[in-house]
Amino acid sequence: MARQQLPKDGVIDGLLIFVGGIMLITPGILTDIAGLSMVMPPTRRVIAGVVRAWFERQIATGRVQVYTPGYNGRPGGPTEVIEVEGEVVEIVPTRDIPGQLEK
């Protein structure tokens, strides 16, 4: 979406299945009908087409903009590299003996 493109159909289908499951859990006949229509593949394809067309219109008009931190126009990742140095720390196991205090 940061490249002004919609995600693949699998992302929209997954989102519709998730929303449909939530609607099936929610009490009410209208939410059950809407949730069932999002879960069943034939009606989900129709709804996904409507959602995709709506998002394409919103992106084309500039109403939907996605900003990704560190995105530099390439799928390679962030724009800067942070180098760090590590230090090896030795862990010495200790035994607690009941009744004795450390001095």
DSSP file (Angstrom, degrees, kcal/mol; ACC not computed):
  #  RESIDUE AA STRUCTURE BP1 BP2  ACC     N-H-->O    O-->H-N    N-H-->O    O-->H-N    TCO  KAPPA ALPHA  PHI   PSI    X-CA   Y-CA   Z-CA
    1    1 A M    >         0   0    0      0, 0.0     3,-1.6     0, 0.0    65,-0.4   0.000 360.0 360.0 360.0 -25.8    0.0    0.0    0.0
    2    2 A A  T 3   +     0   0    0      1,-0.3    66,-0.1     2,-0.1    64,-0.1   0.754 360.0  54.4 -68.0 -21.5    3.0    2.3    0.5
    3    3 A R  T 3  S-     0   0    0      2,-0.2    -1,-0.3    70,-0.0     3,-0.1   0.141 124.9-104.3 -94.5  18.8    3.6    2.0   -3.2
    4    4 A Q  S <  S+     0   0    0     -3,-1.6     2,-0.3     1,-0.2    -2,-0.1   0.811  86.4 119.0  63.1  32.5    0.0    3.1   -4.0
    5    5 A Q        -     0   0    0     54,-0.0    -1,-0.2     0, 0.0    -2,-0.2  -0.944  65.1-117.4-126.4 149.5   -1.0   -0.5   -4.8
    6    6 A L        -     0   0    0     -2,-0.3     3,-0.1     1,-0.1    46,-0.0  -0.541  35.7-105.7 -80.9 150.4   -3.5   -2.8   -3.2
    7    7 A P        -     0   0    0      0, 0.0    -1,-0.1     0, 0.0     5,-0.1  -0.204  50.0 -78.2 -67.0 167.7   -2.4   -6.0   -1.5
    8    8 A K    >>  -     0   0    0      1,-0.1     4,-1.2     3,-0.1     3,-1.0  -0.089  46.4-100.1 -61.9 166.6   -3.1   -9.3   -3.1
    9    9 A D  H 3> S+     0   0    0      1,-0.2     4,-2.9     2,-0.2     5,-0.2   0.797 118.1  66.9 -61.5 -29.7   -6.5  -10.9   -3.0
   10   10 A G  H 3> S+     0   0    0      1,-0.2     4,-2.4     2,-0.2    -1,-0.2   0.843  98.6  51.4 -62.2 -33.6   -5.5  -13.2   -0.1
   11   11 A V  H <> S+     0   0    0     -3,-1.0     4,-2.2     2,-0.2    -1,-0.2   0.927 112.5  44.6 -69.5 -44.3   -5.1  -10.2    2.2
   12   12 A I  H  X S+     0   0    0     -4,-1.2     4,-2.5     2,-0.2    -2,-0.2   0.912 114.1  50.4 -66.4 -41.6   -8.6   -8.9    1.4
   13   13 A D  H  X S+     0   0    0     -4,-2.9     4,-2.5     2,-0.2    -2,-0.2   0.923 110.8  49.4 -61.5 -43.7  -10.1  -12.4    1.7
   14   14 A G  H  X S+     0   0    0     -4,-2.4     4,-2.3    -5,-0.2    -1,-0.2   0.902 111.4  48.9 -61.9 -41.1   -8.4  -13.0    5.0
   15   15 A L  H  X S+     0   0    0     -4,-2.2     4,-2.7     2,-0.2     5,-0.2   0.907 111.5  49.2 -65.0 -41.9   -9.7   -9.6    6.3
   16   16 A L  H  X S+     0   0    0     -4,-2.5     4,-2.6     2,-0.2    -2,-0.2   0.887 110.9  49.9 -66.4 -37.7  -13.2  -10.4    5.1
   17   17 A I  H  X S+     0   0    0     -4,-2.5     4,-2.4     2,-0.2    -1,-0.2   0.910 112.0  48.8 -65.2 -41.4  -13.1  -13.9    6.8
   18   18 A F  H  X S+     0   0    0     -4,-2.3     4,-2.1     2,-0.2    -2,-0.2   0.944 114.3  44.1 -63.0 -48.3  -12.0  -12.3   10.0
   19   19 A V  H  X S+     0   0    0     -4,-2.7     4,-2.3     1,-0.2    -2,-0.2   0.893 113.0  53.0 -64.4 -39.3  -14.7   -9.6    9.9
   20   20 A G  H  X S+     0   0    0     -4,-2.6     4,-1.9    -5,-0.2    -1,-0.2   0.891 108.1  50.3 -63.1 -39.7  -17.3  -12.3    8.9
   21   21 A G  H  X S+     0   0    0     -4,-2.4     4,-1.6     2,-0.2    -2,-0.2   0.904 110.2  49.7 -63.7 -42.0  -16.3  -14.4   11.9
   22   22 A I  H  X S+     0   0    0     -4,-2.1     4,-1.7     1,-0.2    -2,-0.2   0.907 111.1  49.8 -62.3 -41.2  -16.6  -11.5   14.3
   23   23 A M  H  < S+     0   0    0     -4,-2.3    -1,-0.2     1,-0.2    -2,-0.2   0.838 107.1  54.6 -69.0 -31.6  -20.0  -10.7   12.8
   24   24 A L  H  < S+     0   0    0     -4,-1.9    -1,-0.2     1,-0.2    -2,-0.2   0.850 108.9  48.5 -68.7 -32.4  -21.1  -14.3   13.3
   25   25 A I  H  < S+     0   0    0     -4,-1.6    -2,-0.2    -5,-0.1    -1,-0.2   0.846  94.7  88.3 -73.4 -33.8  -20.2  -14.2   16.9
   26   26 A T  S  < S-     0   0    0     -4,-1.7     2,-0.0    -5,-0.1     5,-0.0  -0.464  89.3-112.8 -68.0 131.0  -22.1  -10.9   17.4
   27   27 A P  S    S+     0   0    0      0, 0.0     2,-0.1     0, 0.0     4,-0.1  -0.351  71.1  78.4 -67.3 144.1  -25.8  -11.5   18.3
   28   28 A G  S  > S-     0   0    0     -4,-0.1     4,-1.5     1,-0.1     5,-0.1  -0.262  73.9-112.7 131.6 144.9  -28.4  -10.6   15.7
   29   29 A I  H  > S+     0   0    0      2,-0.2     4,-2.2     1,-0.2     5,-0.2   0.863 113.6  52.1 -72.7 -36.8  -29.9  -11.9   12.5
   30   30 A L  H  > S+     0   0    0      2,-0.2     4,-2.4     1,-0.2     5,-0.2   0.900 110.6  47.6 -68.9 -39.8  -28.5   -9.1   10.3
   31   31 A T  H  > S+     0   0    0      2,-0.2     4,-2.7     1,-0.2    -1,-0.2   0.857 111.0  53.0 -68.8 -32.9  -25.0   -9.5   11.6
   32   32 A D  H  X S+     0   0    0     -4,-1.5     4,-2.6     2,-0.2    -2,-0.2   0.918 110.5  46.6 -66.0 -42.4  -25.3  -13.3   11.0
   33   33 A I  H  X S+     0   0    0     -4,-2.2     4,-2.0     2,-0.2    -2,-0.2   0.930 115.8  45.0 -64.9 -45.3  -26.4  -12.8    7.4
   34   34 A A  H  X S+     0   0    0     -4,-2.4     4,-1.3     2,-0.2    -2,-0.2   0.915 115.2  48.2 -65.1 -42.6  -23.6  -10.3    6.8
   35   35 A G  H  X S+     0   0    0     -4,-2.7     4,-1.2     1,-0.2    -2,-0.2   0.899 111.2  49.8 -65.3 -41.1  -21.1  -12.6    8.5
   36   36 A L  H  X S+     0   0    0     -4,-2.6     4,-2.0     1,-0.2    -1,-0.2   0.865 108.0  53.7 -65.9 -36.2  -22.2  -15.6    6.6
   37   37 A S  H  < S+     0   0    0     -4,-2.0    -1,-0.2     1,-0.2    -2,-0.2   0.800 109.4  49.2 -69.2 -26.9  -22.0  -13.8    3.3
   38   38 A M  H  < S+     0   0    0     -4,-1.3    -1,-0.2    -3,-0.2    -2,-0.2   0.727 112.6  47.5 -81.7 -21.8  -18.3  -12.8    4.1
   39   39 A V  H  < S+     0   0    0     -4,-1.2    -2,-0.2   -19,-0.1    -3,-0.1   0.818  93.4  83.1 -88.6 -32.9  -17.4  -16.4    5.0
   40   40 A M  S  X S-     0   0    0     -4,-2.0     4,-2.3    -5,-0.1     3,-0.2  -0.584  79.3-134.0 -76.7 130.1  -18.9  -18.2    2.0
   41   41 A P  H  > S+     0   0    0      0, 0.0     4,-2.0     0, 0.0     5,-0.2   0.848  97.2  52.3 -57.0 -43.4  -16.5  -18.1   -1.0
   42   42 A P  H  > S+     0   0    0      0, 0.0     4,-1.1     0, 0.0    -5,-0.1   0.938 117.7  36.7 -63.4 -43.7  -19.0  -17.1   -3.8
   43   43 A T  H  > S+     0   0    0     -3,-0.2     4,-2.4     1,-0.2     5,-0.2   0.815 112.3  60.2 -76.4 -28.5  -20.4  -14.1   -1.9
   44   44 A R  H  X S+     0   0    0     -4,-2.3     4,-3.0     1,-0.2    -1,-0.2   0.884 101.4  54.5 -65.2 -37.1  -16.9  -13.2   -0.5
   45   45 A R  H  X S+     0   0    0     -4,-2.0     4,-1.9     2,-0.2    -1,-0.2   0.897 109.7  47.2 -61.7 -40.0  -15.6  -12.8   -4.0
   46   46 A V  H  X S+     0   0    0     -4,-1.1     4,-1.8     2,-0.2    -2,-0.2   0.938 114.5  45.5 -66.3 -46.6  -18.3  -10.3   -4.8
   47   47 A I  H  X S+     0   0    0     -4,-2.4     4,-2.6     1,-0.2    -2,-0.2   0.898 111.1  53.8 -64.1 -40.5  -17.7   -8.4   -1.6
   48   48 A A  H  X S+     0   0    0     -4,-3.0     4,-2.8     1,-0.2    -1,-0.2   0.875 106.9  52.3 -62.7 -37.0  -13.9   -8.5   -2.2
   49   49 A G  H  X S+     0   0    0     -4,-1.9     4,-2.3     2,-0.2    -1,-0.2   0.900 110.7  47.2 -64.3 -40.1  -14.4   -7.0   -5.6
   50   50 A V  H  X S+     0   0    0     -4,-1.8     4,-2.2     2,-0.2    -2,-0.2   0.918 113.8  47.4 -66.3 -43.4  -16.5   -4.1   -4.1
   51   51 A V  H  X S+     0   0    0     -4,-2.6     4,-2.6     2,-0.2    -2,-0.2   0.917 112.5  49.7 -64.4 -43.3  -13.9   -3.5   -1.4
   52   52 A R  H  X S+     0   0    0     -4,-2.8     4,-2.5     1,-0.2    -2,-0.2   0.921 111.6  48.1 -62.0 -44.7  -11.1   -3.6   -3.9
   53   53 A A  H  X S+     0   0    0     -4,-2.3     4,-2.0     2,-0.2    -1,-0.2   0.890 111.7  50.6 -63.6 -39.2  -12.9   -1.1   -6.2
   54   54 A W  H  X S+     0   0    0     -4,-2.2     4,-2.3     2,-0.2    -2,-0.2   0.933 111.5  47.3 -64.5 -45.5  -13.6    1.2   -3.3
   55   55 A F  H  X S+     0   0    0     -4,-2.6     4,-2.7     1,-0.2     5,-0.2   0.902 109.8  53.4 -63.6 -40.2   -9.9    1.2   -2.1
   56   56 A E  H  X S+     0   0    0     -4,-2.5     4,-2.3     1,-0.2    -1,-0.2   0.903 110.1  47.6 -61.8 -40.0   -8.7    1.8   -5.7
   57   57 A R  H  X S+     0   0    0     -4,-2.0     4,-2.0     2,-0.2     6,-0.2   0.910 112.3  49.6 -65.3 -41.4  -11.0    4.9   -5.9
   58   58 A Q  H  X>S+     0   0    0     -4,-2.3     5,-1.7     1,-0.2     6,-1.3   0.888 112.9  46.2 -66.3 -38.7   -9.8    6.1   -2.5
   59   59 A I  H ><5S+     0   0    0     -4,-2.7     3,-0.6     1,-0.2    -1,-0.2   0.902 110.9  53.0 -68.8 -40.8   -6.2    5.7   -3.4
   60   60 A A  H 3<5S+     0   0    0     -4,-2.3    -2,-0.2     1,-0.2    -1,-0.2   0.865 112.2  44.4 -63.8 -36.2   -6.7    7.4   -6.8
   61   61 A T  H 3<5S-     0   0    0     -4,-2.0    -1,-0.2    -5,-0.1    -2,-0.2   0.586 113.1-118.6 -84.8  -9.1   -8.3   10.5   -5.2
   62   62 A G  T <<5S+     0   0    0     -4,-0.7    -3,-0.2    -3,-0.6    -4,-0.1   0.583  80.0 121.9  85.0  10.1   -5.7   10.6   -2.4
   63   63 A R  S   <S+     0   0    0     -5,-1.7     2,-0.5    -6,-0.2    -4,-0.2   0.763  71.8  51.9 -76.6 -24.1   -8.1   10.1    0.4
   64   64 A V        +     0   0    0     -6,-1.3     2,-0.4    -9,-0.1    -2,-0.2  -0.964  69.1 168.4-114.7 120.2   -6.2    7.0    1.5
   65   65 A Q        -     0   0    0     -2,-0.5     2,-0.5    -3,-0.0   -63,-0.1  -0.996  18.6-155.3-131.8 137.2   -2.4    7.4    2.1
   66   66 A V        -     0   0    0     -2,-0.4     2,-0.5   -65,-0.4   -62,-0.1  -0.953   5.5-167.1-115.9 126.1   -0.1    5.0    3.7
   67   67 A Y        -     0   0    0     -2,-0.5   -65,-0.1     2,-0.0    -2,-0.0  -0.960   3.8-165.6-113.4 125.3    3.1    6.1    5.3
   68   68 A T    >   -     0   0    0     -2,-0.5     3,-1.8     3,-0.1     2,-0.1  -0.944  23.4-122.7-112.3 122.6    5.6    3.4    6.3
   69   69 A P  T 3  S+     0   0    0      0, 0.0     3,-0.1     0, 0.0    -2,-0.0  -0.425  96.0   8.9 -62.9 130.9    8.5    4.4    8.6
   70   70 A G  T 3  S+     0   0    0      1,-0.3     2,-0.5    -2,-0.1    10,-0.1   0.448  89.2 140.2  81.6  -0.3   11.8    3.7    7.0
   71   71 A Y    <   +     0   0    0     -3,-1.8    -1,-0.3     7,-0.1    -3,-0.1  -0.661  25.5 179.3 -80.6 125.8   10.4    2.9    3.5
   72   72 A N        -     0   0    0      5,-0.7    -1,-0.1     2,-0.5    -2,-0.0   0.088  59.9 -87.5-115.1  23.2   12.6    4.4    0.9
   73   73 A G  S    S+     0   0    0      1,-0.3    -2,-0.1     4,-0.0   -70,-0.0   0.319 103.8  94.3  91.2 -10.0   10.7    3.3   -2.3
   74   74 A R  S >  S-     0   0    0      3,-0.3     3,-1.0     1,-0.1    -2,-0.5  -0.877  77.9-130.7-113.7 148.7   12.5   -0.1   -2.5
   75   75 A P  T 3  S+     0   0    0      0, 0.0    -1,-0.1     0, 0.0    -4,-0.0   0.453  90.3  93.5 -73.6   4.7   11.3   -3.3   -1.1
   76   76 A G  T 3  S-     0   0    0      1,-0.2    -5,-0.0    -4,-0.0     3,-0.0   0.726  88.8-120.4 -73.2 -22.5   14.8   -3.7    0.5
   77   77 A G    <   +     0   0    0     -3,-1.0    -5,-0.7    -7,-0.0    -3,-0.3  -0.925  59.0  17.2 127.1-147.9   13.9   -2.2    3.8
   78   78 A P        -     0   0    0      0, 0.0    -7,-0.1     0, 0.0    -8,-0.1  -0.102  56.9-128.9 -70.3 164.5   15.0    0.7    6.0
   79   79 A T  S    S+     0   0    0      1,-0.0     2,-0.3    -8,-0.0    -8,-0.1   0.631  86.9  42.5 -89.0 -15.0   17.0    3.7    4.8
   80   80 A E        -     0   0    0    -10,-0.1     2,-0.5     2,-0.0    -1,-0.0  -0.951  69.1-138.2-134.4 154.9   19.7    3.6    7.5
   81   81 A V        -     0   0    0     -2,-0.3     2,-0.6    -3,-0.0    -2,-0.0  -0.930  10.9-154.7-112.8 131.7   21.7    0.9    9.2
   82   82 A I        -     0   0    0     -2,-0.5     2,-0.4     2,-0.0    -2,-0.0  -0.928  11.3-157.6-107.0 118.5   22.4    1.0   12.9
   83   83 A E        +     0   0    0     -2,-0.6     2,-0.3     2,-0.0    -2,-0.0  -0.798  13.9 179.5 -98.6 137.0   25.6   -0.8   13.9
   84   84 A V        -     0   0    0     -2,-0.4     2,-0.4     0, 0.0    -2,-0.0  -0.916  20.7-136.8-131.5 158.5   26.0   -2.1   17.5
   85   85 A E        -     0   0    0     -2,-0.3     2,-0.2     2,-0.0    -2,-0.0  -0.940  19.5-145.4-115.3 140.6   28.7   -4.0   19.4
   86   86 A G        -     0   0    0     -2,-0.4     2,-0.4     2,-0.0     0, 0.0  -0.616   2.7-149.0-102.2 163.4   27.9   -6.8   21.7
   87   87 A E        -     0   0    0     -2,-0.2     2,-0.5     2,-0.0    -2,-0.0  -0.999  15.5-130.3-133.5 132.6   29.6   -7.9   24.9
   88   88 A V        -     0   0    0     -2,-0.4     2,-0.5     2,-0.0    -2,-0.0  -0.712  24.0-164.3 -84.2 126.9   29.8  -11.4   26.3
   89   89 A V        -     0   0    0     -2,-0.5     2,-0.5     2,-0.0    -2,-0.0  -0.954  12.1-139.0-115.6 126.2   28.7  -11.6   29.9
   90   90 A E        -     0   0    0     -2,-0.5     2,-0.6     2,-0.0    -2,-0.0  -0.706  12.7-148.9 -86.4 130.2   29.5  -14.7   32.0
   91   91 A I        -     0   0    0     -2,-0.5    -2,-0.0     2,-0.0    -1,-0.0  -0.883   7.2-159.5-102.3 121.3   26.8  -15.9   34.2
   92   92 A V        -     0   0    0     -2,-0.6     2,-0.1     0, 0.0    -2,-0.0  -0.885  17.1-132.4-102.2 118.8   27.9  -17.5   37.4
   93   93 A P        -     0   0    0      0, 0.0     2,-0.3     0, 0.0    -2,-0.0  -0.451  22.9-159.7 -70.2 142.4   25.3  -19.8   39.0
   94   94 A T        -     0   0    0     -2,-0.1     2,-0.5     2,-0.0     0, 0.0  -0.876   7.8-141.6-119.7 153.9   24.8  -19.2   42.7
   95   95 A R        -     0   0    0     -2,-0.3     2,-0.6     2,-0.0     0, 0.0  -0.960   8.6-145.1-116.5 132.0   23.3  -21.5   45.3
   96   96 A D        -     0   0    0     -2,-0.5     5,-0.1     3,-0.0    -2,-0.0  -0.849  12.2-158.4 -93.7 123.1   21.1  -20.2   48.1
   97   97 A I    >   -     0   0    0     -2,-0.6     3,-1.9     3,-0.2    -2,-0.0  -0.904  24.4-118.1-102.5 121.2   21.6  -22.2   51.3
   98   98 A P  T 3  S+     0   0    0      0, 0.0     3,-0.1     0, 0.0    -1,-0.0  -0.295  96.5  20.4 -58.8 136.4   18.7  -21.9   53.6
   99   99 A G  T 3  S+     0   0    0      1,-0.2     2,-0.4     0, 0.0    -3,-0.0   0.294 101.7 103.2  91.0  -9.5   19.6  -20.3   56.9
  100  100 A Q    <   -     0   0    0     -3,-1.9     2,-0.4     0, 0.0    -1,-0.2  -0.868  55.0-153.7-109.1 140.8   22.8  -18.6   55.7
  101  101 A L        -     0   0    0     -2,-0.4     2,-0.2    -3,-0.1    -5,-0.0  -0.855  24.9-111.7-106.9 146.0   23.1  -15.0   54.9
  102  102 A E              0   0    0     -2,-0.4    -1,-0.0     1,-0.1     0, 0.0  -0.534 360.0 360.0 -75.2 142.9   25.6  -13.6   52.5
  103  103 A K              0   0    0     -2,-0.2    -1,-0.1     0, 0.0    -2,-0.0   0.386 360.0 360.0-106.8 360.0   28.4  -11.5   54.0
